[in-house]
Amino acid sequence: MKFKRAFVIVLGNAVELLKAAQSYLPFNERYAEAKQSDVFVCFTSSPKRTADPKNKFTKLNGNCLHKFGAPTFEDKLLIFAHADQDKVDVYGPKELADALHGWGLKTIGLITFKACNVGSGNFLDDFKTAYSSTEIQAAWLKGYRGYSSTVMALGASGTTKMTENVRGTDDKSAELLLGDNRYKVVQGNFIKVVEGAKRYGWTPPKA
């Protein structure tokens, strides 16, 4: 794993979002038992979902990200939501930056959006500008360039893992996007090189 902990936020009431987020938990827990290092801390904006005792989710509210130990640059934040090029759930770039700041986010190594089309336009760039005007420092941002769906896949080691199929349209028979065409990565407002991950290697600013 490239990050020590994963903080998970589910925005919205859609049951498929919660299921997508929950699908990561068994694999992460298996890893945590072996390595004793990776922990998922989960939050949702849905009161209905947090009321269900079977769910491992805490209600999003003021400073909630600090309840289980504040995120650091060694951690990542996964945001599950329905989205387009302009909004993630009901949040534009500034609204999301303000919301995350209100929920207690100060530092994070990576914010990755498990949402459709966040990387298709300028949302990630505008979001970086917006959170840079708050106290938030985030080293990397990542978003899919098309329509994504969470699926189970076979990893290189022969074990199963959760991943996302990404297509240029919402037609599930459309060709999958691969490599750099699949996602967009934006270097944030803090320098952090992630060992073993070429996509998160620092690029010096142009002279």
mmCIF file of the C-alpha atoms, coordinates in Angstrom:
data_MODEL
# 
_entry.id   MODEL 
# 
loop_
_atom_site.group_PDB 
_atom_site.id 
_atom_site.type_symbol 
_atom_site.label_atom_id 
_atom_site.label_alt_id 
_atom_site.label_comp_id 
_atom_site.label_asym_id 
_atom_site.label_entity_id 
_atom_site.label_seq_id 
_atom_site.pdbx_PDB_ins_code 
_atom_site.Cartn_x 
_atom_site.Cartn_y 
_atom_site.Cartn_z 
_atom_site.occupancy 
_atom_site.B_iso_or_equiv 
_atom_site.pdbx_formal_charge 
_atom_site.auth_seq_id 
_atom_site.auth_comp_id 
_atom_site.auth_asym_id 
_atom_site.auth_atom_id 
_atom_site.pdbx_PDB_model_num 
ATOM 1   C CA . MET A 1 1   ? 0.000   0.000   0.000   1.00 0.00 ? 1   MET A CA 1 
ATOM 2   C CA . LYS A 1 2   ? 1.275   3.472   -0.854  1.00 0.00 ? 2   LYS A CA 1 
ATOM 3   C CA . PHE A 1 3   ? -0.606  5.184   1.975   1.00 0.00 ? 3   PHE A CA 1 
ATOM 4   C CA . LYS A 1 4   ? -0.997  4.180   5.621   1.00 0.00 ? 4   LYS A CA 1 
ATOM 5   C CA . ARG A 1 5   ? -4.693  4.934   6.112   1.00 0.00 ? 5   ARG A CA 1 
ATOM 6   C CA . ALA A 1 6   ? -7.697  5.560   3.900   1.00 0.00 ? 6   ALA A CA 1 
ATOM 7   C CA . PHE A 1 7   ? -10.429 7.948   4.963   1.00 0.00 ? 7   PHE A CA 1 
ATOM 8   C CA . VAL A 1 8   ? -13.663 7.301   3.048   1.00 0.00 ? 8   VAL A CA 1 
ATOM 9   C CA . ILE A 1 9   ? -16.468 9.813   2.484   1.00 0.00 ? 9   ILE A CA 1 
ATOM 10  C CA . VAL A 1 10  ? -19.746 8.909   0.771   1.00 0.00 ? 10  VAL A CA 1 
ATOM 11  C CA . LEU A 1 11  ? -21.745 11.908  -0.423  1.00 0.00 ? 11  LEU A CA 1 
ATOM 12  C CA . GLY A 1 12  ? -25.444 11.469  -1.147  1.00 0.00 ? 12  GLY A CA 1 
ATOM 13  C CA . ASN A 1 13  ? -28.096 8.884   -0.341  1.00 0.00 ? 13  ASN A CA 1 
ATOM 14  C CA . ALA A 1 14  ? -27.672 6.511   -3.298  1.00 0.00 ? 14  ALA A CA 1 
ATOM 15  C CA . VAL A 1 15  ? -27.346 2.937   -2.056  1.00 0.00 ? 15  VAL A CA 1 
ATOM 16  C CA . GLU A 1 16  ? -24.968 2.013   -4.886  1.00 0.00 ? 16  GLU A CA 1 
ATOM 17  C CA . LEU A 1 17  ? -22.444 4.551   -3.568  1.00 0.00 ? 17  LEU A CA 1 
ATOM 18  C CA . LEU A 1 18  ? -22.482 3.030   -0.107  1.00 0.00 ? 18  LEU A CA 1 
ATOM 19  C CA . LYS A 1 19  ? -22.134 -0.461  -1.580  1.00 0.00 ? 19  LYS A CA 1 
ATOM 20  C CA . ALA A 1 20  ? -19.205 0.653   -3.718  1.00 0.00 ? 20  ALA A CA 1 
ATOM 21  C CA . ALA A 1 21  ? -17.468 2.112   -0.670  1.00 0.00 ? 21  ALA A CA 1 
ATOM 22  C CA . GLN A 1 22  ? -18.258 -0.948  1.456   1.00 0.00 ? 22  GLN A CA 1 
ATOM 23  C CA . SER A 1 23  ? -16.849 -3.250  -1.219  1.00 0.00 ? 23  SER A CA 1 
ATOM 24  C CA . TYR A 1 24  ? -13.379 -1.976  -0.363  1.00 0.00 ? 24  TYR A CA 1 
ATOM 25  C CA . LEU A 1 25  ? -13.641 -2.836  3.340   1.00 0.00 ? 25  LEU A CA 1 
ATOM 26  C CA . PRO A 1 26  ? -13.111 -6.647  3.372   1.00 0.00 ? 26  PRO A CA 1 
ATOM 27  C CA . PHE A 1 27  ? -9.991  -6.334  1.222   1.00 0.00 ? 27  PHE A CA 1 
ATOM 28  C CA . ASN A 1 28  ? -8.620  -3.534  3.355   1.00 0.00 ? 28  ASN A CA 1 
ATOM 29  C CA . GLU A 1 29  ? -9.354  -5.398  6.597   1.00 0.00 ? 29  GLU A CA 1 
ATOM 30  C CA . ARG A 1 30  ? -7.530  -8.461  5.274   1.00 0.00 ? 30  ARG A CA 1 
ATOM 31  C CA . TYR A 1 31  ? -4.532  -6.251  4.508   1.00 0.00 ? 31  TYR A CA 1 
ATOM 32  C CA . ALA A 1 32  ? -4.697  -4.601  7.931   1.00 0.00 ? 32  ALA A CA 1 
ATOM 33  C CA . GLU A 1 33  ? -4.579  -7.985  9.668   1.00 0.00 ? 33  GLU A CA 1 
ATOM 34  C CA . ALA A 1 34  ? -1.392  -8.845  7.799   1.00 0.00 ? 34  ALA A CA 1 
ATOM 35  C CA . LYS A 1 35  ? 0.369   -5.493  7.924   1.00 0.00 ? 35  LYS A CA 1 
ATOM 36  C CA . GLN A 1 36  ? -1.164  -3.770  10.949  1.00 0.00 ? 36  GLN A CA 1 
ATOM 37  C CA . SER A 1 37  ? -0.890  -0.432  9.192   1.00 0.00 ? 37  SER A CA 1 
ATOM 38  C CA . ASP A 1 38  ? -3.840  0.326   6.932   1.00 0.00 ? 38  ASP A CA 1 
ATOM 39  C CA . VAL A 1 39  ? -7.129  1.508   8.440   1.00 0.00 ? 39  VAL A CA 1 
ATOM 40  C CA . PHE A 1 40  ? -10.330 2.611   6.732   1.00 0.00 ? 40  PHE A CA 1 
ATOM 41  C CA . VAL A 1 41  ? -12.233 5.394   8.507   1.00 0.00 ? 41  VAL A CA 1 
ATOM 42  C CA . CYS A 1 42  ? -15.622 5.950   6.863   1.00 0.00 ? 42  CYS A CA 1 
ATOM 43  C CA . PHE A 1 43  ? -18.082 8.830   6.821   1.00 0.00 ? 43  PHE A CA 1 
ATOM 44  C CA . THR A 1 44  ? -21.329 9.548   4.984   1.00 0.00 ? 44  THR A CA 1 
ATOM 45  C CA . SER A 1 45  ? -23.649 12.494  4.512   1.00 0.00 ? 45  SER A CA 1 
ATOM 46  C CA . SER A 1 46  ? -26.693 10.178  4.727   1.00 0.00 ? 46  SER A CA 1 
ATOM 47  C CA . PRO A 1 47  ? -28.379 9.951   8.179   1.00 0.00 ? 47  PRO A CA 1 
ATOM 48  C CA . LYS A 1 48  ? -30.284 6.892   6.934   1.00 0.00 ? 48  LYS A CA 1 
ATOM 49  C CA . ARG A 1 49  ? -27.056 5.015   6.221   1.00 0.00 ? 49  ARG A CA 1 
ATOM 50  C CA . THR A 1 50  ? -25.412 5.841   9.568   1.00 0.00 ? 50  THR A CA 1 
ATOM 51  C CA . ALA A 1 51  ? -28.546 4.712   11.397  1.00 0.00 ? 51  ALA A CA 1 
ATOM 52  C CA . ASP A 1 52  ? -28.050 1.187   10.055  1.00 0.00 ? 52  ASP A CA 1 
ATOM 53  C CA . PRO A 1 53  ? -25.962 -0.716  12.661  1.00 0.00 ? 53  PRO A CA 1 
ATOM 54  C CA . LYS A 1 54  ? -24.522 -2.969  9.944   1.00 0.00 ? 54  LYS A CA 1 
ATOM 55  C CA . ASN A 1 55  ? -22.747 -0.035  8.344   1.00 0.00 ? 55  ASN A CA 1 
ATOM 56  C CA . LYS A 1 56  ? -19.307 1.061   9.487   1.00 0.00 ? 56  LYS A CA 1 
ATOM 57  C CA . PHE A 1 57  ? -19.957 4.697   8.714   1.00 0.00 ? 57  PHE A CA 1 
ATOM 58  C CA . THR A 1 58  ? -19.947 7.805   10.908  1.00 0.00 ? 58  THR A CA 1 
ATOM 59  C CA . LYS A 1 59  ? -22.107 10.863  10.195  1.00 0.00 ? 59  LYS A CA 1 
ATOM 60  C CA . LEU A 1 60  ? -20.295 13.742  8.564   1.00 0.00 ? 60  LEU A CA 1 
ATOM 61  C CA . ASN A 1 61  ? -20.325 16.739  10.889  1.00 0.00 ? 61  ASN A CA 1 
ATOM 62  C CA . GLY A 1 62  ? -18.041 19.404  12.319  1.00 0.00 ? 62  GLY A CA 1 
ATOM 63  C CA . ASN A 1 63  ? -14.414 18.293  12.654  1.00 0.00 ? 63  ASN A CA 1 
ATOM 64  C CA . CYS A 1 64  ? -15.402 14.608  12.335  1.00 0.00 ? 64  CYS A CA 1 
ATOM 65  C CA . LEU A 1 65  ? -12.212 13.679  10.455  1.00 0.00 ? 65  LEU A CA 1 
ATOM 66  C CA . HIS A 1 66  ? -10.264 14.149  13.699  1.00 0.00 ? 66  HIS A CA 1 
ATOM 67  C CA . LYS A 1 67  ? -12.299 11.672  15.739  1.00 0.00 ? 67  LYS A CA 1 
ATOM 68  C CA . PHE A 1 68  ? -10.125 8.740   14.691  1.00 0.00 ? 68  PHE A CA 1 
ATOM 69  C CA . GLY A 1 69  ? -6.810  10.577  14.455  1.00 0.00 ? 69  GLY A CA 1 
ATOM 70  C CA . ALA A 1 70  ? -6.283  13.501  12.111  1.00 0.00 ? 70  ALA A CA 1 
ATOM 71  C CA . PRO A 1 71  ? -5.354  12.673  8.499   1.00 0.00 ? 71  PRO A CA 1 
ATOM 72  C CA . THR A 1 72  ? -1.719  13.264  7.533   1.00 0.00 ? 72  THR A CA 1 
ATOM 73  C CA . PHE A 1 73  ? 0.313   13.338  4.322   1.00 0.00 ? 73  PHE A CA 1 
ATOM 74  C CA . GLU A 1 74  ? 0.782   9.584   4.784   1.00 0.00 ? 74  GLU A CA 1 
ATOM 75  C CA . ASP A 1 75  ? -2.980  9.043   4.307   1.00 0.00 ? 75  ASP A CA 1 
ATOM 76  C CA . LYS A 1 76  ? -5.454  9.246   1.448   1.00 0.00 ? 76  LYS A CA 1 
ATOM 77  C CA . LEU A 1 77  ? -9.090  10.347  1.183   1.00 0.00 ? 77  LEU A CA 1 
ATOM 78  C CA . LEU A 1 78  ? -11.536 8.524   -1.099  1.00 0.00 ? 78  LEU A CA 1 
ATOM 79  C CA . ILE A 1 79  ? -14.719 10.395  -2.004  1.00 0.00 ? 79  ILE A CA 1 
ATOM 80  C CA . PHE A 1 80  ? -17.588 8.293   -3.414  1.00 0.00 ? 80  PHE A CA 1 
ATOM 81  C CA . ALA A 1 81  ? -20.306 10.353  -5.103  1.00 0.00 ? 81  ALA A CA 1 
ATOM 82  C CA . HIS A 1 82  ? -22.308 10.926  -8.244  1.00 0.00 ? 82  HIS A CA 1 
ATOM 83  C CA . ALA A 1 83  ? -20.631 13.699  -10.190 1.00 0.00 ? 83  ALA A CA 1 
ATOM 84  C CA . ASP A 1 84  ? -20.069 15.455  -13.491 1.00 0.00 ? 84  ASP A CA 1 
ATOM 85  C CA . GLN A 1 85  ? -17.459 17.893  -14.778 1.00 0.00 ? 85  GLN A CA 1 
ATOM 86  C CA . ASP A 1 86  ? -18.794 20.712  -12.593 1.00 0.00 ? 86  ASP A CA 1 
ATOM 87  C CA . LYS A 1 87  ? -20.034 19.180  -9.333  1.00 0.00 ? 87  LYS A CA 1 
ATOM 88  C CA . VAL A 1 88  ? -19.401 16.313  -6.941  1.00 0.00 ? 88  VAL A CA 1 
ATOM 89  C CA . ASP A 1 89  ? -22.797 15.490  -5.451  1.00 0.00 ? 89  ASP A CA 1 
ATOM 90  C CA . VAL A 1 90  ? -24.177 19.018  -4.788  1.00 0.00 ? 90  VAL A CA 1 
ATOM 91  C CA . TYR A 1 91  ? -20.758 20.595  -4.307  1.00 0.00 ? 91  TYR A CA 1 
ATOM 92  C CA . GLY A 1 92  ? -18.874 22.797  -6.723  1.00 0.00 ? 92  GLY A CA 1 
ATOM 93  C CA . PRO A 1 93  ? -15.094 23.128  -6.205  1.00 0.00 ? 93  PRO A CA 1 
ATOM 94  C CA . LYS A 1 94  ? -15.322 25.923  -3.622  1.00 0.00 ? 94  LYS A CA 1 
ATOM 95  C CA . GLU A 1 95  ? -18.289 24.390  -1.793  1.00 0.00 ? 95  GLU A CA 1 
ATOM 96  C CA . LEU A 1 96  ? -16.474 21.054  -1.495  1.00 0.00 ? 96  LEU A CA 1 
ATOM 97  C CA . ALA A 1 97  ? -13.273 22.714  -0.279  1.00 0.00 ? 97  ALA A CA 1 
ATOM 98  C CA . ASP A 1 98  ? -15.233 24.615  2.369   1.00 0.00 ? 98  ASP A CA 1 
ATOM 99  C CA . ALA A 1 99  ? -17.122 21.461  3.399   1.00 0.00 ? 99  ALA A CA 1 
ATOM 100 C CA . LEU A 1 100 ? -13.946 19.389  3.780   1.00 0.00 ? 100 LEU A CA 1 
ATOM 101 C CA . HIS A 1 101 ? -12.334 22.164  5.770   1.00 0.00 ? 101 HIS A CA 1 
ATOM 102 C CA . GLY A 1 102 ? -15.410 22.280  7.999   1.00 0.00 ? 102 GLY A CA 1 
ATOM 103 C CA . TRP A 1 103 ? -15.225 18.502  8.508   1.00 0.00 ? 103 TRP A CA 1 
ATOM 104 C CA . GLY A 1 104 ? -11.697 18.957  9.814   1.00 0.00 ? 104 GLY A CA 1 
ATOM 105 C CA . LEU A 1 105 ? -9.453  18.240  6.827   1.00 0.00 ? 105 LEU A CA 1 
ATOM 106 C CA . LYS A 1 106 ? -6.107  20.005  7.159   1.00 0.00 ? 106 LYS A CA 1 
ATOM 107 C CA . THR A 1 107 ? -3.539  17.714  5.515   1.00 0.00 ? 107 THR A CA 1 
ATOM 108 C CA . ILE A 1 108 ? -3.782  14.685  3.201   1.00 0.00 ? 108 ILE A CA 1 
ATOM 109 C CA . GLY A 1 109 ? -1.474  12.887  0.785   1.00 0.00 ? 109 GLY A CA 1 
ATOM 110 C CA . LEU A 1 110 ? -4.091  12.123  -1.876  1.00 0.00 ? 110 LEU A CA 1 
ATOM 111 C CA . ILE A 1 111 ? -7.734  12.946  -2.543  1.00 0.00 ? 111 ILE A CA 1 
ATOM 112 C CA . THR A 1 112 ? -9.126  10.466  -5.061  1.00 0.00 ? 112 THR A CA 1 
ATOM 113 C CA . PHE A 1 113 ? -12.655 10.834  -6.390  1.00 0.00 ? 113 PHE A CA 1 
ATOM 114 C CA . LYS A 1 114 ? -14.537 7.570   -6.976  1.00 0.00 ? 114 LYS A CA 1 
ATOM 115 C CA . ALA A 1 115 ? -17.005 9.414   -9.167  1.00 0.00 ? 115 ALA A CA 1 
ATOM 116 C CA . CYS A 1 116 ? -17.810 9.853   -12.831 1.00 0.00 ? 116 CYS A CA 1 
ATOM 117 C CA . ASN A 1 117 ? -16.207 12.544  -14.990 1.00 0.00 ? 117 ASN A CA 1 
ATOM 118 C CA . VAL A 1 118 ? -14.453 14.521  -12.222 1.00 0.00 ? 118 VAL A CA 1 
ATOM 119 C CA . GLY A 1 119 ? -11.260 14.374  -14.277 1.00 0.00 ? 119 GLY A CA 1 
ATOM 120 C CA . SER A 1 120 ? -12.934 15.176  -17.598 1.00 0.00 ? 120 SER A CA 1 
ATOM 121 C CA . GLY A 1 121 ? -12.894 18.955  -17.214 1.00 0.00 ? 121 GLY A CA 1 
ATOM 122 C CA . ASN A 1 122 ? -11.372 21.558  -14.886 1.00 0.00 ? 122 ASN A CA 1 
ATOM 123 C CA . PHE A 1 123 ? -12.962 20.475  -11.608 1.00 0.00 ? 123 PHE A CA 1 
ATOM 124 C CA . LEU A 1 124 ? -9.721  19.166  -10.074 1.00 0.00 ? 124 LEU A CA 1 
ATOM 125 C CA . ASP A 1 125 ? -7.790  22.302  -11.015 1.00 0.00 ? 125 ASP A CA 1 
ATOM 126 C CA . ASP A 1 126 ? -10.532 24.582  -9.682  1.00 0.00 ? 126 ASP A CA 1 
ATOM 127 C CA . PHE A 1 127 ? -10.795 22.475  -6.535  1.00 0.00 ? 127 PHE A CA 1 
ATOM 128 C CA . LYS A 1 128 ? -7.052  22.864  -5.930  1.00 0.00 ? 128 LYS A CA 1 
ATOM 129 C CA . THR A 1 129 ? -7.387  26.631  -6.246  1.00 0.00 ? 129 THR A CA 1 
ATOM 130 C CA . ALA A 1 130 ? -10.349 26.588  -3.857  1.00 0.00 ? 130 ALA A CA 1 
ATOM 131 C CA . TYR A 1 131 ? -8.816  24.456  -1.093  1.00 0.00 ? 131 TYR A CA 1 
ATOM 132 C CA . SER A 1 132 ? -5.529  26.366  -1.341  1.00 0.00 ? 132 SER A CA 1 
ATOM 133 C CA . SER A 1 133 ? -7.411  29.406  -0.054  1.00 0.00 ? 133 SER A CA 1 
ATOM 134 C CA . THR A 1 134 ? -8.304  27.462  3.103   1.00 0.00 ? 134 THR A CA 1 
ATOM 135 C CA . GLU A 1 135 ? -5.954  25.751  5.575   1.00 0.00 ? 135 GLU A CA 1 
ATOM 136 C CA . ILE A 1 136 ? -6.050  22.500  3.577   1.00 0.00 ? 136 ILE A CA 1 
ATOM 137 C CA . GLN A 1 137 ? -2.825  21.079  2.196   1.00 0.00 ? 137 GLN A CA 1 
ATOM 138 C CA . ALA A 1 138 ? -3.278  18.172  -0.224  1.00 0.00 ? 138 ALA A CA 1 
ATOM 139 C CA . ALA A 1 139 ? -0.383  16.720  -2.199  1.00 0.00 ? 139 ALA A CA 1 
ATOM 140 C CA . TRP A 1 140 ? -2.292  14.983  -5.018  1.00 0.00 ? 140 TRP A CA 1 
ATOM 141 C CA . LEU A 1 141 ? -5.747  14.888  -6.620  1.00 0.00 ? 141 LEU A CA 1 
ATOM 142 C CA . LYS A 1 142 ? -7.109  12.153  -8.878  1.00 0.00 ? 142 LYS A CA 1 
ATOM 143 C CA . GLY A 1 143 ? -10.364 11.826  -10.802 1.00 0.00 ? 143 GLY A CA 1 
ATOM 144 C CA . TYR A 1 144 ? -11.733 9.630   -13.579 1.00 0.00 ? 144 TYR A CA 1 
ATOM 145 C CA . ARG A 1 145 ? -12.019 11.010  -17.107 1.00 0.00 ? 145 ARG A CA 1 
ATOM 146 C CA . GLY A 1 146 ? -15.245 9.125   -17.854 1.00 0.00 ? 146 GLY A CA 1 
ATOM 147 C CA . TYR A 1 147 ? -18.093 7.073   -16.420 1.00 0.00 ? 147 TYR A CA 1 
ATOM 148 C CA . SER A 1 148 ? -16.868 4.715   -13.687 1.00 0.00 ? 148 SER A CA 1 
ATOM 149 C CA . SER A 1 149 ? -18.250 1.569   -12.071 1.00 0.00 ? 149 SER A CA 1 
ATOM 150 C CA . THR A 1 150 ? -16.743 -0.406  -9.179  1.00 0.00 ? 150 THR A CA 1 
ATOM 151 C CA . VAL A 1 151 ? -15.943 -4.026  -10.029 1.00 0.00 ? 151 VAL A CA 1 
ATOM 152 C CA . MET A 1 152 ? -13.955 -6.942  -8.620  1.00 0.00 ? 152 MET A CA 1 
ATOM 153 C CA . ALA A 1 153 ? -10.830 -7.813  -10.594 1.00 0.00 ? 153 ALA A CA 1 
ATOM 154 C CA . LEU A 1 154 ? -7.901  -10.219 -10.428 1.00 0.00 ? 154 LEU A CA 1 
ATOM 155 C CA . GLY A 1 155 ? -4.698  -8.546  -9.265  1.00 0.00 ? 155 GLY A CA 1 
ATOM 156 C CA . ALA A 1 156 ? -1.177  -9.207  -10.562 1.00 0.00 ? 156 ALA A CA 1 
ATOM 157 C CA . SER A 1 157 ? -0.439  -11.461 -7.576  1.00 0.00 ? 157 SER A CA 1 
ATOM 158 C CA . GLY A 1 158 ? -3.482  -13.610 -8.315  1.00 0.00 ? 158 GLY A CA 1 
ATOM 159 C CA . THR A 1 159 ? -5.591  -12.140 -5.499  1.00 0.00 ? 159 THR A CA 1 
ATOM 160 C CA . THR A 1 160 ? -8.875  -10.302 -6.014  1.00 0.00 ? 160 THR A CA 1 
ATOM 161 C CA . LYS A 1 161 ? -9.122  -6.551  -5.603  1.00 0.00 ? 161 LYS A CA 1 
ATOM 162 C CA . MET A 1 162 ? -11.648 -3.767  -6.141  1.00 0.00 ? 162 MET A CA 1 
ATOM 163 C CA . THR A 1 163 ? -11.133 -1.440  -9.076  1.00 0.00 ? 163 THR A CA 1 
ATOM 164 C CA . GLU A 1 164 ? -13.109 0.833   -11.402 1.00 0.00 ? 164 GLU A CA 1 
ATOM 165 C CA . ASN A 1 165 ? -14.038 0.292   -15.025 1.00 0.00 ? 165 ASN A CA 1 
ATOM 166 C CA . VAL A 1 166 ? -13.998 3.660   -16.781 1.00 0.00 ? 166 VAL A CA 1 
ATOM 167 C CA . ARG A 1 167 ? -15.669 4.354   -20.126 1.00 0.00 ? 167 ARG A CA 1 
ATOM 168 C CA . GLY A 1 168 ? -16.045 7.470   -22.235 1.00 0.00 ? 168 GLY A CA 1 
ATOM 169 C CA . THR A 1 169 ? -19.867 7.125   -22.234 1.00 0.00 ? 169 THR A CA 1 
ATOM 170 C CA . ASP A 1 170 ? -22.441 5.647   -19.870 1.00 0.00 ? 170 ASP A CA 1 
ATOM 171 C CA . ASP A 1 171 ? -22.928 2.750   -22.314 1.00 0.00 ? 171 ASP A CA 1 
ATOM 172 C CA . LYS A 1 172 ? -21.556 -0.313  -20.467 1.00 0.00 ? 172 LYS A CA 1 
ATOM 173 C CA . SER A 1 173 ? -20.663 -1.938  -23.769 1.00 0.00 ? 173 SER A CA 1 
ATOM 174 C CA . ALA A 1 174 ? -18.374 0.970   -24.695 1.00 0.00 ? 174 ALA A CA 1 
ATOM 175 C CA . GLU A 1 175 ? -14.617 0.414   -24.813 1.00 0.00 ? 175 GLU A CA 1 
ATOM 176 C CA . LEU A 1 176 ? -12.756 0.782   -21.512 1.00 0.00 ? 176 LEU A CA 1 
ATOM 177 C CA . LEU A 1 177 ? -10.434 3.749   -21.051 1.00 0.00 ? 177 LEU A CA 1 
ATOM 178 C CA . LEU A 1 178 ? -6.885  2.719   -20.135 1.00 0.00 ? 178 LEU A CA 1 
ATOM 179 C CA . GLY A 1 179 ? -3.724  4.343   -18.772 1.00 0.00 ? 179 GLY A CA 1 
ATOM 180 C CA . ASP A 1 180 ? -3.620  8.142   -18.714 1.00 0.00 ? 180 ASP A CA 1 
ATOM 181 C CA . ASN A 1 181 ? -6.897  8.219   -20.663 1.00 0.00 ? 181 ASN A CA 1 
ATOM 182 C CA . ARG A 1 182 ? -8.600  6.617   -17.638 1.00 0.00 ? 182 ARG A CA 1 
ATOM 183 C CA . TYR A 1 183 ? -7.842  9.233   -14.997 1.00 0.00 ? 183 TYR A CA 1 
ATOM 184 C CA . LYS A 1 184 ? -6.453  12.714  -14.441 1.00 0.00 ? 184 LYS A CA 1 
ATOM 185 C CA . VAL A 1 185 ? -3.873  13.454  -11.743 1.00 0.00 ? 185 VAL A CA 1 
ATOM 186 C CA . VAL A 1 186 ? -3.244  16.978  -10.481 1.00 0.00 ? 186 VAL A CA 1 
ATOM 187 C CA . GLN A 1 187 ? -0.265  17.919  -8.338  1.00 0.00 ? 187 GLN A CA 1 
ATOM 188 C CA . GLY A 1 188 ? -1.565  19.695  -5.241  1.00 0.00 ? 188 GLY A CA 1 
ATOM 189 C CA . ASN A 1 189 ? -0.268  22.526  -3.073  1.00 0.00 ? 189 ASN A CA 1 
ATOM 190 C CA . PHE A 1 190 ? 2.197   20.411  -1.075  1.00 0.00 ? 190 PHE A CA 1 
ATOM 191 C CA . ILE A 1 191 ? 5.191   18.457  -2.382  1.00 0.00 ? 191 ILE A CA 1 
ATOM 192 C CA . LYS A 1 192 ? 5.066   14.737  -1.634  1.00 0.00 ? 192 LYS A CA 1 
ATOM 193 C CA . VAL A 1 193 ? 6.625   11.999  -3.724  1.00 0.00 ? 193 VAL A CA 1 
ATOM 194 C CA . VAL A 1 194 ? 4.865   8.659   -3.212  1.00 0.00 ? 194 VAL A CA 1 
ATOM 195 C CA . GLU A 1 195 ? 7.362   5.817   -3.315  1.00 0.00 ? 195 GLU A CA 1 
ATOM 196 C CA . GLY A 1 196 ? 6.564   3.177   -5.930  1.00 0.00 ? 196 GLY A CA 1 
ATOM 197 C CA . ALA A 1 197 ? 3.895   5.263   -7.666  1.00 0.00 ? 197 ALA A CA 1 
ATOM 198 C CA . LYS A 1 198 ? 5.033   7.030   -10.853 1.00 0.00 ? 198 LYS A CA 1 
ATOM 199 C CA . ARG A 1 199 ? 1.755   8.883   -11.137 1.00 0.00 ? 199 ARG A CA 1 
ATOM 200 C CA . TYR A 1 200 ? 2.499   10.693  -7.857  1.00 0.00 ? 200 TYR A CA 1 
ATOM 201 C CA . GLY A 1 201 ? 6.064   11.758  -8.643  1.00 0.00 ? 201 GLY A CA 1 
ATOM 202 C CA . TRP A 1 202 ? 6.706   15.464  -8.097  1.00 0.00 ? 202 TRP A CA 1 
ATOM 203 C CA . THR A 1 203 ? 7.161   17.595  -11.231 1.00 0.00 ? 203 THR A CA 1 
ATOM 204 C CA . PRO A 1 204 ? 9.238   20.761  -10.659 1.00 0.00 ? 204 PRO A CA 1 
ATOM 205 C CA . PRO A 1 205 ? 7.508   23.960  -11.819 1.00 0.00 ? 205 PRO A CA 1 
ATOM 206 C CA . LYS A 1 206 ? 8.516   25.252  -15.235 1.00 0.00 ? 206 LYS A CA 1 
ATOM 207 C CA . ALA A 1 207 ? 10.999  28.130  -15.249 1.00 0.00 ? 207 ALA A CA 1 
# 
